[in-house]
Amino acid sequence: MRTVHSGRGSVFVLCELSATDPNFPRYPRLPVHICSGYTRTQTQNPHTPHHSIDASFILREARYWDHVHPDPRTPQLWHDPQLFELFFGAEYRWLVERAVLCGPDVLELGCGEGTLALELTRRGCTVTGIDLSPDRIRRATLKAQTEGLGQRVTFQTADLNTVVLEPNRYSCILAHDSLHHVLNLDHLLNQVRIALGRDGRLLVMDYSGMGRVRKLAAAFLYAILPTYKPYRDKWMLRGRLARFLATESEKREAIERGETATLHSESPFEEISQSSLPRLLHEMFDVTRFSTMLPFWFYLAPKLRFPQRLKYRMAELFRSMDDAMSHLGIRGAWFTVEARNLTRASTAA
Ligand SMILES: C[S@@+](CC[C@H](N)C(=O)[O-])C[C@H]1O[C@@H](n2cnc3c(N)ncnc32)[C@H](O)[C@@H]1O
């Protein structure tokens, strides 16, 4: 029996085959479910499948998503369809088209109010959507019923940190802008591997973070340039700078200690996973497409206040500046991934 300790405290049991197969050293240091020859001889380690999370944090997170609504003084790209199209449109459409092709049995992780799940249902897929927020799930279900789609789409409340998925159930599992809220990514991605059929695909479009230097630059520009939030209100935010700059590991440590100083005041799992997300996807799956985008200016684009006639022109300029940074090789803060389960051949390659 061999075990591997992940950096975040999980312990994985490795395959029996790993003890005898000479190819073993070339396998990734990961759990075993995809390894042909795997025999379950040991029950799961008490540390897996998930780190224990204070239930009050999860409750707070669910309440936040139940009630959060757009704040006109802190606009986001996804609140303005024209800005969303400019910054995310092409990649979002790629996600939808690939999901339709990879369907028909689709699971959406962190489906929110069901926008994407319902679009896929209209396009012929049979969809299950999971989300932490009971209110969002209620609203999504109501929309499905109103549109007469209730037969082919199901919405369920569940926590992705602990969810258990049915083996070989889906031909496509996708997540849009939700995985960076999940602490127990190892557990979730392991469940995804189990739930994906043999030829199934995982599709992800998510946030992997800007890093501290870029965040500091963003905070500085946000503070000095005219924004929809008045200067006086921005000055009141100065106490939150440390939270804004906190790294993924600082946030994770805070959750483990039950402290809140470096966490978002209402959404404790905001950005709890960032850079680890693409890394883990590469470790645990055979990634067939990976691209990053929008290194910096996307963050300021919706928040800076320009005369209305200039608003979208400036946004176009910001988009070009982000593209230029990407061409210079600067890693984007957002990424898209298409992946499938590792096969024995791909692990030995
Ligand atoms: C930024 S929203 C994106 C929603 C949707 N995917 C979309 O694009 O409109 C993030 C979603 O993740 C959900 N979420 C956050 N933490 C979660 C968890 N631990 N388990 C399940 N869903 C979670 C939230 O409730 C929220 O609906």
The ligand as a MOL file (V3000), in Angstrom:
LIG
                    3D

  0  0  0     0  0            999 V3000
M  V30 BEGIN CTAB
M  V30 COUNTS 27 29 0 0 0
M  V30 BEGIN ATOM
M  V30 1 C -19.9600 33.2950 -9.8490 0
M  V30 2 S -21.3320 32.2420 -9.6020 0 CHG=1
M  V30 3 C -21.4480 31.4430 -11.1930 0
M  V30 4 C -22.8080 30.8240 -11.4080 0
M  V30 5 C -23.0150 30.1960 -12.7830 0
M  V30 6 N -22.0630 29.1500 -13.0610 0
M  V30 7 C -22.9660 31.2720 -13.8330 0
M  V30 8 O -22.0100 31.3180 -14.5880 0
M  V30 9 O -23.9010 32.0840 -13.8820 0 CHG=-1
M  V30 10 C -20.6320 30.9650 -8.5780 0
M  V30 11 C -21.6550 29.8950 -8.2230 0
M  V30 12 O -20.9740 28.8620 -7.5050 0
M  V30 13 C -21.8300 28.4350 -6.4630 0
M  V30 14 N -21.0130 27.8330 -5.4070 0
M  V30 15 C -20.0920 28.4380 -4.6170 0
M  V30 16 N -19.5680 27.5600 -3.7450 0
M  V30 17 C -20.1600 26.3640 -3.9950 0
M  V30 18 C -20.0630 25.0680 -3.4110 0
M  V30 19 N -19.2270 24.8320 -2.4010 0
M  V30 20 N -20.8460 24.0830 -3.8930 0
M  V30 21 C -21.7180 24.3200 -4.9110 0
M  V30 22 N -21.8500 25.5170 -5.5200 0
M  V30 23 C -21.0890 26.5350 -5.0600 0
M  V30 24 C -22.5270 29.7000 -5.9900 0
M  V30 25 O -23.7070 29.4370 -5.2880 0
M  V30 26 C -22.7470 30.4130 -7.3140 0
M  V30 27 O -24.0060 30.1120 -7.8600 0
M  V30 END ATOM
M  V30 BEGIN BOND
M  V30 1 1 1 2
M  V30 2 1 2 3
M  V30 3 1 2 10
M  V30 4 1 3 4
M  V30 5 1 4 5
M  V30 6 1 5 6
M  V30 7 1 5 7
M  V30 8 2 7 8
M  V30 9 1 7 9
M  V30 10 1 10 11
M  V30 11 1 11 12
M  V30 12 1 11 26
M  V30 13 1 12 13
M  V30 14 1 13 14
M  V30 15 1 13 24
M  V30 16 1 14 15
M  V30 17 1 14 23
M  V30 18 2 15 16
M  V30 19 1 16 17
M  V30 20 1 17 18
M  V30 21 2 17 23
M  V30 22 1 18 19
M  V30 23 2 18 20
M  V30 24 1 20 21
M  V30 25 2 21 22
M  V30 26 1 22 23
M  V30 27 1 24 25
M  V30 28 1 24 26
M  V30 29 1 26 27
M  V30 END BOND
M  V30 END CTAB
M  END
